[in-house]
């Protein structure tokens, strides 16, 4: 199982970014995908989840209405579209999946919101 995040970077407050999570080593469409984040000096926190087909979603209150999670099963990739970013969204963002009763994580991608 491998998960690889990409798409992070430096963005100004109010800006947008789209993160990607490319998966391999398992039947992607069979599993829910989660996004978590860990800000400086903070514990890792859950951000969003998308279930397997048909892809229902759930969001943390802190990002609801600003972030959108989606997936493309043909590409084995999940996305996190982030809009209206603020400094409080600065964190390393991780995608994860529970596959065969084990939790798998990517290496993370840094998102920095700063002017």
Secondary structure as the mmCIF struct_conf table of DSSP 4:
data_model
#
loop_
_struct_conf.conf_type_id
_struct_conf.id
_struct_conf.beg_label_comp_id
_struct_conf.beg_label_asym_id
_struct_conf.beg_label_seq_id
_struct_conf.end_label_comp_id
_struct_conf.end_label_asym_id
_struct_conf.end_label_seq_id
STRN STRN1 UNK A 2 UNK A 6
STRN STRN2 UNK A 9 UNK A 11
TURN_TY1_P TURN_TY1_P1 UNK A 13 UNK A 14
STRN STRN3 UNK A 17 UNK A 24
BEND BEND1 UNK A 25 UNK A 26
HELX_RH_3T_P HELX_RH_3T_P1 UNK A 28 UNK A 30
BEND BEND2 UNK A 31 UNK A 31
STRN STRN4 UNK A 33 UNK A 38
TURN_TY1_P TURN_TY1_P2 UNK A 40 UNK A 41
BEND BEND3 UNK A 42 UNK A 42
STRN STRN5 UNK A 45 UNK A 50
BEND BEND4 UNK A 52 UNK A 52
TURN_TY1_P TURN_TY1_P3 UNK A 53 UNK A 54
STRN STRN6 UNK A 57 UNK A 59
TURN_TY1_P TURN_TY1_P4 UNK A 61 UNK A 66
STRN STRN7 UNK A 67 UNK A 72
HELX_RH_3T_P HELX_RH_3T_P2 UNK A 73 UNK A 75
TURN_TY1_P TURN_TY1_P5 UNK A 76 UNK A 76
STRN STRN8 UNK A 77 UNK A 82
BEND BEND5 UNK A 84 UNK A 84
HELX_RH_3T_P HELX_RH_3T_P3 UNK A 87 UNK A 89
STRN STRN9 UNK A 91 UNK A 99
TURN_TY1_P TURN_TY1_P6 UNK A 100 UNK A 101
STRN STRN10 UNK A 102 UNK A 105
STRN STRN11 UNK A 109 UNK A 113
#
